[in-house]
Amino acid sequence: MSEDEYFSFYEKNEQGLYKPRITACENRKGVLDVDTVKGCTCGMKKYPDGGCYGECYAYKIARKYAFNFKKSISRKLYKKDLSDVFFAVKNYSASWYRIGTTGDPSHDWDNTLSVCNALKETGKIPVIITKHWYQLSDKHLNGFKAIGVVFNTSTSGMDTDQEIEYRLEQIDRIEDAGMVSVCRVVTCEYGNTEWGISCNKKQEMLLSLFPVIDNPFRATNNNQRVLSGDIIITKREDAVGGGKYVSLHKPDIYLGKCKDCPDQCGVKRVD
C-alpha cells in the first residue's frame, strides 16, 4: 500500500488522532515500526515549535497528514490484530523491530511491556528508542530484561545539562539491569558561536560513551540555528529519510537504509 493509504486509513481517526491499535509497518528506511505510542505530548510541550530541536521528523509527517501529534495515544495489541502483527514481526527480514519511531514509548511503559511480551515468541529483539519523559520503574526494567530488550536513549549536545544528567542516569540504570543500553546521540556540526561551542563540548562527552550511536541531525535550511551559524548543514542527496540537509560533524556518518547500517540500533551487541 502507499504511504498515503497507510496513514489515512490505518492510522488516523476522524478527530485527527492516531488510532489506539497496534500496526506493524516498514518505513522508507526499512525499519519495522511497531510503535506502542504514537504522538508525543511531552516532546511537543517542551518544543512546541516543530517538536524536538525544532525539527522532529515524526511531527513533520504528522502535520503532512493532518494528525494531532501533540497528544500521545497508547496503541493496544488487540486479539483481532495479534496474528497480523505477530507474523509481520516474525517474517521481517531483520532480527529486530523498533518501538519509538513516531512517538515515545515512555508515555505508556505498561503497554510497551505488554506488547513486547506478546511478541516475544517471534524471536525478534525489540529495540526501544526513548527520551525517558517518564522514568522506567524497577518492575519495568525487570520485565524488559526477561525479554531481552535493547534500549536506545536519545541524547544530544543540544540538551540542557539537567536533561543530559537525567538521561545518562537512565542509561546506567538499564545497563545495571543487565540489558544493552545505547547512548543514541543526535549530532551536529556546530558553528564557532557561544551556543555552538557549548553544545559541541557536551556532544564530545556523549560520543565518548560506549556503546554509542551517531545519529546526524536533519535540519531545514531556514532553521534559526542554521541561519544564526550555530549549526552548519550540508546537502546530501544520498541521505535516506528526514530530508536532504544534514548536519555532519564528520563526513563519513552513515546516511543510508537500515539494513546496511553498521550499528543496527545496538542489536549487533546481542546477535
Backbone as CSV, one residue per row, in Angstrom:
resi,resn,N_x,N_y,N_z,CA_x,CA_y,CA_z,C_x,C_y,C_z
1,MET,0.844,-1.196,0.000,0.000,0.000,0.000,0.880,1.247,0.000
2,SER,0.327,2.354,-0.453,1.094,3.596,-0.471,1.160,4.203,0.921
3,GLU,2.107,5.136,1.108,2.219,5.839,2.388,0.931,6.590,2.695
4,ASP,0.336,7.218,1.673,-0.915,7.954,1.876,-2.022,7.036,2.377
5,GLU,-2.130,5.852,1.770,-3.157,4.900,2.202,-2.908,4.439,3.634
6,TYR,-1.642,4.181,3.955,-1.311,3.693,5.292,-1.695,4.699,6.359
7,PHE,-1.283,5.948,6.176,-1.531,6.941,7.209,-2.994,7.348,7.296
8,SER,-3.670,7.432,6.179,-5.055,7.898,6.220,-6.013,6.819,6.709
9,PHE,-5.816,5.570,6.247,-6.778,4.521,6.580,-6.407,3.761,7.844
10,TYR,-5.130,3.426,7.998,-4.725,2.549,9.081,-4.362,3.288,10.368
11,GLU,-4.056,4.575,10.261,-3.509,5.263,11.413,-4.387,6.344,12.018
12,LYS,-5.175,7.043,11.220,-5.851,8.240,11.722,-7.351,8.035,11.866
13,ASN,-7.897,8.603,12.972,-9.347,8.585,13.128,-9.947,9.913,12.655
14,GLU,-11.250,10.066,12.854,-11.932,11.245,12.334,-11.514,12.535,13.034
15,GLN,-10.979,12.441,14.242,-10.547,13.619,15.003,-9.079,13.981,14.746
16,GLY,-8.429,13.271,13.851,-7.034,13.560,13.557,-6.066,12.945,14.551
17,LEU,-6.555,12.040,15.398,-5.698,11.358,16.362,-5.267,9.999,15.811
18,TYR,-4.131,9.522,16.277,-3.718,8.177,15.910,-4.697,7.162,16.475
19,LYS,-4.951,6.110,15.725,-5.848,5.065,16.204,-5.176,4.272,17.327
20,PRO,-5.959,3.866,18.334,-5.375,3.215,19.516,-5.174,1.712,19.351
21,ARG,-4.720,1.287,18.183,-4.475,-0.128,17.953,-3.147,-0.286,17.210
22,ILE,-2.418,-1.331,17.573,-1.081,-1.571,17.032,-1.130,-1.931,15.547
23,THR,-0.183,-1.401,14.802,0.101,-1.853,13.447,1.601,-2.127,13.361
24,ALA,1.994,-2.909,12.378,3.403,-3.139,12.091,3.644,-2.728,10.648
25,CYS,4.523,-1.747,10.444,4.714,-1.204,9.106,6.188,-0.905,8.872
26,GLU,6.707,-1.292,7.714,8.084,-0.998,7.350,8.149,0.372,6.685
27,ASN,8.982,1.272,7.242,9.050,2.623,6.697,10.073,2.720,5.567
28,ARG,10.275,3.934,5.054,11.132,4.135,3.886,12.593,3.773,4.146
29,LYS,13.012,3.810,5.401,14.394,3.434,5.721,14.553,1.935,5.943
30,GLY,13.417,1.234,5.909,13.473,-0.209,6.096,13.341,-0.659,7.529
31,VAL,12.863,0.212,8.391,12.647,-0.132,9.803,11.228,-0.638,9.999
32,LEU,11.085,-1.745,10.715,9.753,-2.232,11.062,9.301,-1.515,12.328
33,ASP,8.303,-0.668,12.171,7.772,0.176,13.246,6.599,-0.548,13.902
34,VAL,6.743,-0.837,15.203,5.660,-1.431,15.995,5.451,-0.512,17.196
35,ASP,5.115,0.729,16.931,5.022,1.736,17.993,3.880,1.457,18.952
36,THR,4.204,1.419,20.229,3.194,1.257,21.270,2.551,2.589,21.639
37,VAL,3.173,3.681,21.224,2.647,5.034,21.425,2.891,5.817,20.146
38,LYS,1.881,6.545,19.709,2.044,7.490,18.608,1.724,8.887,19.135
39,GLY,2.434,9.878,18.592,2.303,11.231,19.126,3.226,11.419,20.308
40,CYS,3.448,12.686,20.680,4.410,12.948,21.758,4.010,14.193,22.540
41,THR,3.208,13.999,23.576,2.725,15.112,24.386,3.877,15.869,25.036
42,CYS,4.800,15.151,25.661,5.886,15.812,26.398,6.868,16.509,25.465
43,GLY,7.207,15.847,24.358,8.145,16.454,23.424,7.600,17.724,22.813
44,MET,6.308,17.725,22.473,5.704,18.909,21.872,5.492,20.018,22.898
45,LYS,5.309,19.637,24.157,5.211,20.650,25.210,6.564,21.312,25.433
46,LYS,7.636,20.522,25.385,8.988,21.045,25.575,9.432,21.872,24.372
47,TYR,9.084,21.402,23.174,9.483,22.068,21.922,8.233,22.307,21.069
48,PRO,7.393,23.300,21.427,6.120,23.488,20.723,6.270,23.910,19.264
49,ASP,7.413,24.453,18.901,7.620,24.905,17.526,8.432,23.878,16.743
50,GLY,7.740,22.828,16.282,8.413,21.856,15.429,8.846,20.581,16.103
51,GLY,8.555,20.392,17.380,8.995,19.193,18.073,10.450,19.302,18.490
52,CYS,11.060,18.182,18.879,12.418,18.198,19.449,13.408,18.922,18.547
53,TYR,14.076,19.900,19.137,15.078,20.744,18.469,14.512,21.482,17.258
54,GLY,13.170,21.565,17.214,12.504,22.282,16.124,12.448,21.529,14.821
55,GLU,12.865,20.245,14.800,12.985,19.511,13.540,12.537,18.053,13.660
56,CYS,11.528,17.775,14.469,11.094,16.394,14.653,10.495,15.847,13.356
57,TYR,11.104,14.786,12.818,10.624,14.230,11.546,9.233,13.622,11.720
58,ALA,8.972,13.041,12.897,7.663,12.439,13.146,6.576,13.506,13.171
59,TYR,6.879,14.652,13.744,5.931,15.759,13.746,5.675,16.248,12.334
60,LYS,6.714,16.314,11.506,6.553,16.766,10.124,5.635,15.828,9.343
61,ILE,5.818,14.516,9.545,4.947,13.547,8.883,3.512,13.701,9.374
62,ALA,3.361,13.851,10.696,2.024,14.018,11.274,1.337,15.258,10.710
63,ARG,2.058,16.341,10.620,1.473,17.581,10.087,1.076,17.411,8.623
64,LYS,1.896,16.698,7.852,1.590,16.456,6.440,0.248,15.761,6.278
65,TYR,-0.051,14.813,7.175,-1.289,14.052,7.074,-2.360,14.519,8.057
66,ALA,-2.173,15.733,8.602,-3.180,16.383,9.470,-3.478,15.588,10.733
67,PHE,-2.435,15.065,11.364,-2.579,14.402,12.658,-2.383,15.407,13.785
68,ASN,-2.951,15.076,14.937,-2.685,15.824,16.164,-1.538,15.131,16.887
69,PHE,-0.305,15.567,16.600,0.867,14.919,17.177,1.094,15.322,18.633
70,LYS,0.383,16.337,19.090,0.588,16.832,20.451,-0.046,15.943,21.504
71,LYS,-0.816,14.972,21.089,-1.475,14.074,22.040,-0.953,12.653,21.848
72,SER,-0.308,12.123,22.878,0.197,10.753,22.828,-0.957,9.764,22.943
73,ILE,-0.990,8.802,22.032,-2.033,7.784,22.014,-1.401,6.409,22.231
74,SER,-1.811,5.726,23.285,-1.358,4.356,23.501,-2.035,3.428,22.503
75,ARG,-1.252,2.531,21.933,-1.771,1.634,20.903,-1.723,0.196,21.431
76,LYS,-2.884,-0.363,21.605,-3.015,-1.680,22.215,-2.940,-2.773,21.153
77,LEU,-2.456,-3.931,21.574,-2.423,-5.091,20.698,-3.651,-5.947,21.005
78,TYR,-4.722,-5.706,20.253,-5.968,-6.434,20.471,-5.900,-7.824,19.841
79,LYS,-6.719,-8.729,20.369,-6.690,-10.112,19.920,-6.928,-10.227,18.420
80,LYS,-7.797,-9.385,17.868,-8.121,-9.479,16.441,-6.943,-9.053,15.556
81,ASP,-5.986,-8.288,16.114,-4.824,-7.833,15.349,-3.574,-8.661,15.631
82,LEU,-3.625,-9.504,16.657,-2.420,-10.183,17.132,-1.745,-11.011,16.042
83,SER,-2.515,-11.786,15.290,-1.930,-12.661,14.282,-1.213,-11.858,13.199
84,ASP,-1.860,-10.801,12.702,-1.255,-9.990,11.645,0.043,-9.347,12.110
85,VAL,0.019,-8.770,13.304,1.208,-8.097,13.816,2.290,-9.113,14.147
86,PHE,1.904,-10.209,14.770,2.869,-11.239,15.159,3.641,-11.742,13.941
87,PHE,2.939,-12.072,12.862,3.619,-12.646,11.698,4.337,-11.579,10.873
88,ALA,3.889,-10.331,10.963,4.647,-9.252,10.323,6.012,-9.107,10.980
89,VAL,6.043,-9.249,12.299,7.307,-9.175,13.036,8.132,-10.434,12.788
90,LYS,7.507,-11.578,12.905,8.221,-12.853,12.758,8.861,-12.991,11.375
91,ASN,8.169,-12.508,10.335,8.644,-12.674,8.963,9.500,-11.517,8.471
92,TYR,9.713,-10.537,9.328,10.542,-9.387,8.960,11.988,-9.845,8.747
93,SER,12.662,-9.236,7.792,13.985,-9.715,7.378,15.075,-9.519,8.438
94,ALA,14.940,-8.507,9.285,15.962,-8.245,10.308,15.675,-9.049,11.567
95,SER,16.635,-9.056,12.480,16.491,-9.808,13.737,15.831,-8.979,14.828
96,TRP,15.409,-7.760,14.496,14.849,-6.846,15.492,13.750,-5.989,14.876
97,TYR,12.954,-5.385,15.733,11.952,-4.400,15.308,12.044,-3.213,16.250
98,ARG,11.452,-2.095,15.848,11.640,-0.856,16.599,10.341,-0.372,17.227
99,ILE,10.459,0.083,18.462,9.373,0.774,19.170,9.900,2.156,19.556
100,GLY,9.264,3.202,19.044,9.712,4.563,19.310,10.109,5.291,18.049
101,THR,9.350,5.076,16.983,9.624,5.706,15.692,8.851,7.007,15.535
102,THR,7.571,6.978,15.894,6.710,8.150,15.725,5.983,8.458,17.026
103,GLY,6.697,8.337,18.124,6.148,8.591,19.451,7.082,7.976,20.478
104,ASP,7.016,8.445,21.701,7.927,7.948,22.731,7.212,6.924,23.603
105,PRO,7.715,5.681,23.645,7.053,4.630,24.420,6.999,4.896,25.917
106,SER,7.799,5.853,26.405,7.776,6.143,27.840,6.431,6.701,28.295
107,HIS,5.616,7.188,27.364,4.282,7.677,27.731,3.389,6.555,28.256
108,ASP,3.755,5.300,27.976,2.976,4.170,28.489,3.878,2.938,28.567
109,TRP,4.690,2.881,29.615,5.596,1.746,29.774,4.844,0.441,29.990
110,ASP,3.706,0.491,30.679,2.939,-0.734,30.915,2.523,-1.362,29.591
111,ASN,1.980,-0.561,28.694,1.536,-1.069,27.407,2.719,-1.556,26.574
112,THR,3.828,-0.832,26.628,5.010,-1.217,25.868,5.527,-2.584,26.307
113,LEU,5.565,-2.800,27.615,5.999,-4.096,28.140,5.026,-5.201,27.731
114,SER,3.732,-4.904,27.768,2.723,-5.892,27.388,2.877,-6.315,25.930
115,VAL,3.108,-5.353,25.041,3.269,-5.658,23.620,4.541,-6.471,23.388
116,CYS,5.636,-6.094,24.024,6.885,-6.842,23.881,6.713,-8.292,24.334
117,ASN,5.980,-8.494,25.414,5.720,-9.856,25.893,4.891,-10.644,24.882
118,ALA,3.891,-9.985,24.285,3.022,-10.663,23.322,3.781,-11.082,22.062
119,LEU,4.861,-10.361,21.740,5.628,-10.637,20.526,6.922,-11.402,20.808
120,LYS,7.093,-11.827,22.039,8.346,-12.485,22.428,8.620,-13.732,21.606
121,GLU,7.575,-14.501,21.324,7.762,-15.773,20.618,8.081,-15.591,19.136
122,THR,8.107,-14.365,18.633,8.550,-14.147,17.251,10.047,-14.399,17.120
123,GLY,10.755,-14.335,18.257,12.202,-14.495,18.237,12.950,-13.235,17.851
124,LYS,12.224,-12.135,17.647,12.852,-10.880,17.255,13.098,-10.002,18.485
125,ILE,14.145,-9.185,18.417,14.551,-8.344,19.541,13.854,-6.980,19.451
126,PRO,13.147,-6.574,20.493,12.578,-5.225,20.478,13.670,-4.188,20.759
127,VAL,13.727,-3.159,19.921,14.601,-2.014,20.160,13.705,-0.850,20.562
128,ILE,13.913,-0.334,21.755,13.103,0.773,22.266,13.934,2.053,22.231
129,ILE,13.418,3.060,21.524,14.074,4.364,21.445,13.242,5.352,22.253
130,THR,13.896,6.023,23.199,13.151,6.871,24.129,14.006,8.011,24.666
131,LYS,13.324,9.076,25.051,13.957,10.164,25.792,13.633,10.079,27.288
132,HIS,12.902,9.048,27.676,12.556,8.838,29.093,11.799,10.035,29.665
133,TRP,10.799,10.507,28.927,9.964,11.574,29.503,9.359,11.094,30.813
134,TYR,9.033,9.809,30.850,8.589,9.168,32.090,9.576,8.059,32.417
135,GLN,9.962,7.979,33.682,11.025,7.067,34.088,10.536,5.631,34.204
136,LEU,11.376,4.719,33.790,11.106,3.296,33.976,11.101,2.938,35.460
137,SER,10.158,2.118,35.875,10.194,1.577,37.232,11.099,0.356,37.260
138,ASP,11.490,-0.079,38.439,12.281,-1.300,38.569,11.507,-2.505,38.022
139,LYS,10.194,-2.495,38.207,9.359,-3.581,37.678,9.444,-3.627,36.153
140,HIS,9.389,-2.460,35.529,9.509,-2.414,34.070,10.871,-2.930,33.627
141,LEU,11.919,-2.482,34.305,13.274,-2.918,33.951,13.396,-4.434,34.012
142,ASN,12.874,-5.036,35.064,12.941,-6.488,35.204,12.166,-7.190,34.101
143,GLY,11.006,-6.620,33.750,10.189,-7.211,32.686,10.876,-7.134,31.334
144,PHE,11.470,-5.987,31.023,12.157,-5.829,29.743,13.424,-6.694,29.680
145,LYS,14.084,-6.841,30.810,15.275,-7.699,30.846,14.916,-9.142,30.486
146,ALA,13.797,-9.625,30.992,13.375,-11.004,30.718,13.114,-11.235,29.240
147,ILE,12.797,-10.179,28.524,12.514,-10.278,27.085,13.785,-10.105,26.257
148,GLY,14.774,-9.390,26.813,15.999,-9.117,26.074,15.929,-7.872,25.219
149,VAL,15.262,-6.855,25.737,15.100,-5.596,25.006,16.431,-4.861,24.904
150,VAL,16.649,-4.189,23.777,17.772,-3.272,23.596,17.225,-1.852,23.679
151,PHE,17.811,-1.038,24.555,17.369,0.337,24.738,18.320,1.311,24.049
152,ASN,17.739,2.259,23.319,18.469,3.410,22.788,17.919,4.649,23.480
153,THR,18.749,5.303,24.297,18.331,6.541,24.950,18.799,7.712,24.108
154,SER,17.837,8.511,23.638,18.141,9.622,22.744,18.664,10.820,23.526
155,THR,19.856,11.284,23.149,20.500,12.424,23.788,21.012,13.369,22.707
156,SER,21.536,14.525,23.127,22.141,15.461,22.175,22.902,16.531,22.933
157,GLY,23.909,17.083,22.281,24.575,18.257,22.832,23.647,19.448,22.932
158,MET,22.512,19.390,22.245,21.511,20.461,22.320,20.657,20.359,23.579
159,ASP,20.758,19.239,24.297,20.021,19.086,25.550,20.640,19.956,26.639
160,THR,19.846,20.270,27.642,20.374,21.009,28.790,21.242,20.086,29.634
161,ASP,22.044,20.663,30.507,22.868,19.854,31.412,22.003,18.934,32.258
162,GLN,20.853,19.450,32.712,19.962,18.656,33.555,19.364,17.488,32.772
163,GLU,18.990,17.730,31.514,18.434,16.654,30.693,19.478,15.571,30.434
164,ILE,20.688,15.981,30.141,21.751,15.006,29.901,22.030,14.186,31.152
165,GLU,22.105,14.843,32.288,22.355,14.126,33.546,21.272,13.085,33.797
166,TYR,20.017,13.480,33.597,18.901,12.563,33.822,18.962,11.376,32.864
167,ARG,19.216,11.648,31.591,19.215,10.563,30.598,20.411,9.641,30.765
168,LEU,21.525,10.167,31.188,22.670,9.299,31.461,22.386,8.397,32.666
169,GLU,21.645,8.911,33.627,21.236,8.078,34.762,20.370,6.906,34.283
170,GLN,19.494,7.164,33.310,18.630,6.099,32.794,19.446,5.081,31.999
171,ILE,20.431,5.556,31.244,21.327,4.644,30.526,22.016,3.700,31.509
172,ASP,22.501,4.257,32.613,23.188,3.440,33.622,22.232,2.460,34.290
173,ARG,21.011,2.894,34.576,20.038,2.003,35.209,19.737,0.803,34.320
174,ILE,19.591,1.057,33.023,19.283,-0.025,32.083,20.460,-0.989,31.986
175,GLU,21.660,-0.445,31.906,22.852,-1.295,31.843,23.012,-2.100,33.123
176,ASP,22.799,-1.456,34.261,22.912,-2.150,35.545,21.882,-3.268,35.677
177,ALA,20.751,-3.110,34.962,19.708,-4.142,34.998,20.051,-5.325,34.100
178,GLY,21.144,-5.200,33.321,21.596,-6.334,32.521,21.188,-6.303,31.067
179,MET,20.809,-5.116,30.552,20.414,-5.003,29.151,21.418,-4.182,28.362
180,VAL,21.376,-4.316,27.026,22.167,-3.448,26.166,21.567,-2.051,26.238
181,SER,22.387,-1.080,26.613,21.924,0.289,26.842,22.773,1.236,26.006
182,VAL,22.193,1.750,24.916,22.917,2.544,23.936,22.636,4.025,24.140
183,CYS,23.697,4.824,24.082,23.541,6.282,24.066,23.424,6.699,22.599
184,ARG,22.246,7.112,22.205,21.941,7.466,20.811,22.003,8.991,20.699
185,VAL,23.081,9.503,20.103,23.359,10.941,20.127,22.926,11.604,18.824
186,VAL,22.013,12.569,18.933,21.675,13.426,17.799,22.812,14.433,17.652
187,THR,23.628,14.248,16.606,24.862,15.019,16.475,24.742,16.137,15.445
188,CYS,25.617,17.128,15.595,25.657,18.273,14.686,27.096,18.683,14.413
189,GLU,27.297,19.362,13.296,28.484,20.176,13.119,28.116,21.553,13.653
190,TYR,28.651,21.887,14.794,28.304,23.147,15.434,29.206,24.273,14.939
191,GLY,28.633,25.455,14.855,29.397,26.624,14.452,30.230,27.174,15.600
192,ASN,31.112,28.101,15.273,32.002,28.715,16.266,31.297,29.889,16.953
193,THR,30.163,29.542,17.613,29.392,30.514,18.378,29.395,30.076,19.836
194,GLU,28.989,30.949,20.728,28.967,30.587,22.144,28.094,29.363,22.380
195,TRP,26.902,29.369,21.784,25.990,28.236,21.936,26.576,26.990,21.281
196,GLY,27.126,27.147,20.072,27.682,26.015,19.356,28.852,25.368,20.077
197,ILE,29.736,26.189,20.630,30.895,25.665,21.366,30.444,24.890,22.600
198,SER,29.434,25.423,23.301,28.905,24.747,24.491,28.291,23.395,24.124
199,CYS,27.484,23.381,23.049,26.850,22.131,22.621,27.879,21.113,22.156
200,ASN,28.921,21.583,21.484,29.936,20.676,20.968,30.687,19.980,22.104
201,LYS,30.933,20.683,23.196,31.599,20.066,24.348,30.741,18.938,24.919
202,LYS,29.444,19.187,25.021,28.551,18.149,25.527,28.480,16.980,24.545
203,GLN,28.479,17.286,23.259,28.444,16.234,22.245,29.675,15.348,22.330
204,GLU,30.840,15.939,22.482,32.077,15.161,22.577,32.031,14.224,23.777
205,MET,31.476,14.697,24.883,31.352,13.848,26.058,30.416,12.674,25.777
206,LEU,29.276,12.939,25.159,28.305,11.885,24.878,28.870,10.853,23.905
207,LEU,29.607,11.304,22.893,30.177,10.392,21.914,31.321,9.553,22.478
208,SER,31.841,9.956,23.620,32.915,9.187,24.247,32.381,7.982,25.013
209,LEU,31.063,7.893,25.181,30.466,6.790,25.923,30.417,5.535,25.052
210,PHE,30.123,4.405,25.674,30.055,3.143,24.940,28.999,2.244,25.562
211,PRO,28.150,1.631,24.721,28.046,1.799,23.282,27.338,3.098,22.910
212,VAL,27.645,3.612,21.718,27.089,4.880,21.271,26.688,4.766,19.801
213,ILE,25.645,5.474,19.426,25.218,5.577,18.028,25.213,7.045,17.647
214,ASP,25.801,7.340,16.500,25.905,8.694,15.977,24.744,8.920,15.014
215,ASN,23.806,9.769,15.414,22.567,9.985,14.655,22.527,11.441,14.170
216,PRO,22.957,11.723,12.933,23.097,13.113,12.479,21.768,13.858,12.397
217,PHE,21.828,15.118,12.773,20.665,15.999,12.843,20.232,16.405,11.444
218,ARG,18.952,16.199,11.140,18.376,16.637,9.865,17.694,17.976,10.111
219,ALA,18.160,18.996,9.430,17.617,20.340,9.638,17.271,20.979,8.303
220,THR,16.287,21.838,8.307,15.963,22.608,7.109,16.908,23.799,7.005
221,ASN,17.053,24.315,5.801,17.994,25.423,5.614,17.472,26.753,6.131
222,ASN,16.214,26.786,6.605,15.689,28.002,7.235,15.554,27.863,8.746
223,ASN,16.155,26.805,9.304,16.192,26.645,10.755,16.941,27.823,11.380
224,GLN,16.409,28.370,12.460,17.011,29.563,13.058,18.431,29.316,13.545
225,ARG,18.714,28.131,14.031,20.074,27.808,14.468,21.026,27.725,13.274
226,VAL,20.504,27.306,12.143,21.308,27.278,10.920,21.561,28.698,10.427
227,LEU,20.519,29.503,10.408,20.650,30.876,9.929,21.595,31.704,10.803
228,SER,21.628,31.397,12.103,22.486,32.147,13.032,23.932,31.671,13.016
229,GLY,24.186,30.533,12.371,25.534,29.974,12.356,25.831,29.041,13.509
230,ASP,24.829,28.780,14.360,25.034,27.846,15.469,25.231,26.421,14.969
231,ILE,24.511,26.069,13.893,24.577,24.730,13.317,24.886,24.855,11.826
232,ILE,25.789,24.021,11.353,26.181,24.022,9.941,25.606,22.780,9.276
233,ILE,24.960,22.964,8.131,24.346,21.838,7.434,24.982,21.639,6.059
234,THR,24.809,20.425,5.553,25.310,20.044,4.241,24.191,19.350,3.482
235,LYS,24.070,19.627,2.198,23.068,18.927,1.392,23.662,17.624,0.891
236,ARG,22.986,16.526,1.207,23.462,15.201,0.814,22.336,14.445,0.097
237,GLU,22.503,14.200,-1.172,21.487,13.515,-1.955,21.348,12.046,-1.563
238,ASP,22.372,11.490,-0.917,22.328,10.086,-0.527,21.662,9.855,0.821
239,ALA,21.207,10.928,1.486,20.553,10.783,2.786,19.158,10.191,2.602
240,VAL,18.862,9.137,3.353,17.573,8.464,3.249,16.696,8.869,4.423
241,GLY,15.519,9.450,4.125,14.566,9.806,5.167,14.943,11.069,5.905
242,GLY,13.954,11.876,6.262,14.181,13.048,7.104,14.749,14.264,6.399
243,GLY,14.805,14.270,5.070,15.300,15.432,4.342,16.749,15.275,3.912
244,LYS,17.161,16.103,2.973,18.498,16.015,2.382,19.516,16.917,3.069
245,TYR,19.061,17.863,3.900,20.008,18.714,4.615,20.358,18.054,5.946
246,VAL,21.651,17.801,6.130,22.133,17.066,7.296,23.296,17.832,7.916
247,SER,23.375,17.817,9.239,24.499,18.436,9.934,25.492,17.334,10.298
248,LEU,26.672,17.371,9.677,27.645,16.281,9.792,28.917,16.754,10.489
249,HIS,29.130,16.277,11.705,30.353,16.668,12.403,31.556,15.896,11.882
250,LYS,31.294,14.843,11.114,32.344,14.160,10.355,31.692,13.628,9.079
251,PRO,32.441,13.547,7.970,31.811,13.316,6.670,31.355,11.893,6.405
252,ASP,31.817,10.917,7.183,31.556,9.523,6.846,30.444,8.888,7.679
253,ILE,29.600,9.690,8.297,28.483,9.136,9.071,27.506,8.453,8.118
254,TYR,27.015,7.281,8.507,26.124,6.505,7.647,24.776,7.195,7.499
255,LEU,24.296,7.316,6.245,23.039,8.008,5.970,22.060,7.161,5.161
256,GLY,22.373,5.883,4.978,21.564,5.037,4.118,20.464,4.284,4.839
257,LYS,19.973,3.228,4.194,18.888,2.427,4.750,19.395,1.550,5.892
258,CYS,18.459,1.165,6.744,18.827,0.495,7.991,19.443,-0.888,7.782
259,LYS,19.071,-1.576,6.713,19.568,-2.947,6.540,21.089,-2.996,6.382
260,ASP,21.675,-1.904,5.899,23.124,-1.866,5.708,23.855,-1.061,6.773
261,CYS,23.130,-0.566,7.760,23.740,0.265,8.798,24.606,-0.607,9.711
262,PRO,25.829,-0.185,9.990,26.702,-0.996,10.861,26.249,-1.040,12.317
263,ASP,25.430,-0.071,12.727,25.028,-0.004,14.143,23.905,-0.972,14.493
264,GLN,22.913,-1.125,13.584,21.746,-1.970,13.841,21.112,-1.649,15.198
265,CYS,21.083,-0.364,15.537,20.451,0.127,16.774,20.961,-0.584,18.034
266,GLY,22.192,-1.097,17.967,22.792,-1.743,19.123,22.556,-3.238,19.199
267,VAL,21.742,-3.762,18.282,21.389,-5.181,18.332,22.592,-6.059,18.018
268,LYS,23.554,-5.559,17.269,24.720,-6.373,16.939,25.494,-6.794,18.177
269,ARG,25.259,-6.111,19.293,25.909,-6.490,20.546,25.206,-7.671,21.202
270,VAL,24.049,-8.043,20.630,23.303,-9.194,21.142,23.478,-10.398,20.226
271,ASP,23.397,-10.150,18.898,23.461,-11.242,17.911,24.762,-12.036,18.012
